[in-house]
Amino acid sequence: MLAIDFMPNLIAENERVNGHLTNAKFAVGDATELELPAGSVDVLFSNWLLMYLGDEEVSSLATRALSWVVPGGVVFFRESCFRQSGDKQRAKNPTHYRDPREYFRLFDDARGVAADGVTKVRFELVTCRCVDTYVRLKQNQNQLCWKWRVVRVEEEGDGTAAAGAAVDDESSSSKGSTPVDAPATPSRRTPSASSLGHASTSSSCAGTPRHFLDAEQYSAHSIARYERVFGRGFVTSGGEASTRALLLMFSPALQQKKQKLKDEKVAGNNPFVLDIGSGLGGAAAILAADYNCRVRGIDLSVNMVSEKVFFEFLKRSTRKRKKTHLFSLLSFFHSQNQNSNQVLSAMDRHNAAAAAEDGGASAKAAAALARFEVGDATRVELEPQSFDAVHSRDTLLHIEDKALVLRKAFDALRPGGMILLTDYLKAPSDEEESSSGGEEASGSAAAPASAPSETTEPDSTLEFSTYVSKRGYHLWDLPTYSAALQETGFADVVAEDRTGAFEACLKSELEKAEADREAFVRDFSEEDFEEVVGAWRAKLTRVAKGQQRWGLFVARKPL
Ligand SMILES: C[S@@+](CC[C@H](N)C(=O)[O-])C[C@H]1O[C@@H](n2cnc3c(N)ncnc32)[C@H](O)[C@@H]1O
């Protein structure tokens, strides 16, 4: 253990208190100039350090850290973000209250060389989340911590969407891509990824699944359009209604668990649910408010999780529109009005609930139960047997190594715990020929097909495989899913083709969007409206052809 600080008196005090520890050394040193032997560190920990450094200093430290820390080693830091925590007025405050996306950019961009002088290394995100004590005691989400792992650059790209290929192909993003699934194509009005604090697709850190999601399908603009169609808090088929209906399936297990805890007089230990791909936090809010569950929501998109994304996005939109239409910034964080144009990220939603005044007791209680973090379901570290249920809606479609996620979920569940998944599916291979017109509807996204022109073919004529690869989706068929759940060790596996329900949702969402045309065009644009309804019609066409399907999976970990 080597403890370093640039204040000699702090180091002296530290040594006085802890000097008896034979494995600890203490040194006065300045992080901005520090040099350590390459490959000499397993874990680099800092707490409230980077917020006192300028961007270049953070960047330089990150690069040096890449050579100090062994590949596989960890870098952890915790910083105040967004704003000051306390209310003390200060004449001088040297702190940089960064938007978390700034830290993402600085660490995503860092590249270094390992101790052998040859191997290129970078940081891979393990998790980014709020410091729980601040959330619990102060309802304050501005204390954020990051855990990164040092990995070889050739390890770049992980089990999620084959984003590297798709992002490298400029045509698949803002140039000429046709949105075929949903309103995801960044348009001219969309704030660019880099302007939102994410790496631009041309920077060195482009190509990770997280960047792909934040810059493309889940840009702030796209999420706002999705939410408009799916309903507040949801980016999934059927929105709140389908989520509520499906969550009823958890009900017996969660009630049973609650009773057991009550019988055993275990206080404050509500059932614990893992939500994989928690999106804007709609399902977590229901689980917390209606089922009294603690929820850990994990989502790879910073835009979905981090507060203020939409605040910035709406501010931008308002400026662009010369305030001719109403995005009410004032009431942005607090309004509960379902019809307003406000979009709340998972953290914003939490803030609004925690700040609820009269009549908000249940919202406050629910806010205290849900936590959100940015993390990859294929990389996340989960304590074994710690969850009573795992929930994941329409998320595994983004992930190639679904088997890994199922294994992680299985290990993280307590015996008897339940898993509930919905996901897009492709037709089983024996039906594939008839449904895809002879072309293999492959789930592989390794090589995105060349982008069709925005102005030419209507969505409905796009081949299913093109759609899948352009989205970076990885789709399984129903039997593959069912077999994988069983192979993982799950029992009582229920695997249902629910394409009929999916189609009904699509029709009603399309109808609602068409009825909302005037307001939609006012709040977004004519082009946005056409893209959205075009995308929904295209989904309906693929469903009618039997190509695009939707499945529900419920299973239990044996006792
Ligand atoms: C269609 S949205 C569904 C969101 C949410 N489940 C809901 O019901 O509204 C899919 C979500 O999966 C997230 N996602 C994609 N890949 C992921 C990964 N590897 N790990 C965690 N989340 C991921 C996306 O960022 C997105 O929020």
The ligand as an SDF file (V2000), in Angstrom:
LIG
                    3D

 27 29  0  0  0  0  0  0  0  0999 V2000
  -35.1730   -1.3160  -25.6080 C   0  0  0  0  0  0  0  0  0  0  0  0
  -34.3570   -0.5970  -24.2610 S   0  0  0  0  0  0  0  0  0  0  0  0
  -35.3290   -1.2050  -22.9050 C   0  0  0  0  0  0  0  0  0  0  0  0
  -35.2120   -0.3420  -21.6800 C   0  0  0  0  0  0  0  0  0  0  0  0
  -36.0210   -0.8050  -20.4820 C   0  0  0  0  0  0  0  0  0  0  0  0
  -35.7890   -2.1940  -20.1920 N   0  0  0  0  0  0  0  0  0  0  0  0
  -37.4870   -0.5510  -20.6510 C   0  0  0  0  0  0  0  0  0  0  0  0
  -38.2490   -1.4880  -20.4270 O   0  0  0  0  0  0  0  0  0  0  0  0
  -37.8790    0.5600  -20.9480 O   0  0  0  0  0  0  0  0  0  0  0  0
  -32.8750   -1.5810  -24.1340 C   0  0  0  0  0  0  0  0  0  0  0  0
  -31.9350   -1.1040  -23.0450 C   0  0  0  0  0  0  0  0  0  0  0  0
  -30.8260   -1.9950  -22.9400 O   0  0  0  0  0  0  0  0  0  0  0  0
  -29.6690   -1.2530  -22.6490 C   0  0  0  0  0  0  0  0  0  0  0  0
  -28.4780   -2.0720  -22.9660 N   0  0  0  0  0  0  0  0  0  0  0  0
  -28.0120   -2.4250  -24.1740 C   0  0  0  0  0  0  0  0  0  0  0  0
  -26.9140   -3.1960  -24.0630 N   0  0  0  0  0  0  0  0  0  0  0  0
  -26.6780   -3.3470  -22.7480 C   0  0  0  0  0  0  0  0  0  0  0  0
  -25.6890   -4.0240  -21.9860 C   0  0  0  0  0  0  0  0  0  0  0  0
  -24.7180   -4.7160  -22.5810 N   0  0  0  0  0  0  0  0  0  0  0  0
  -25.7390   -3.9530  -20.6410 N   0  0  0  0  0  0  0  0  0  0  0  0
  -26.7190   -3.2350  -20.0190 C   0  0  0  0  0  0  0  0  0  0  0  0
  -27.6800   -2.5660  -20.6890 N   0  0  0  0  0  0  0  0  0  0  0  0
  -27.6690   -2.6270  -22.0350 C   0  0  0  0  0  0  0  0  0  0  0  0
  -29.8560   -0.0280  -23.5200 C   0  0  0  0  0  0  0  0  0  0  0  0
  -29.0300    1.0370  -23.1480 O   0  0  0  0  0  0  0  0  0  0  0  0
  -31.3330    0.2580  -23.3300 C   0  0  0  0  0  0  0  0  0  0  0  0
  -31.5790    1.1130  -22.2420 O   0  0  0  0  0  0  0  0  0  0  0  0
  1  2  1  0
  2  3  1  0
  2 10  1  0
  3  4  1  0
  4  5  1  0
  5  6  1  0
  5  7  1  0
  7  8  2  0
  7  9  1  0
 10 11  1  0
 11 12  1  0
 11 26  1  0
 12 13  1  0
 13 14  1  0
 13 24  1  0
 14 15  1  0
 14 23  1  0
 15 16  2  0
 16 17  1  0
 17 18  1  0
 17 23  2  0
 18 19  1  0
 18 20  2  0
 20 21  1  0
 21 22  2  0
 22 23  1  0
 24 25  1  0
 24 26  1  0
 26 27  1  0
M  CHG  2   2   1   9  -1
M  END
$$$$
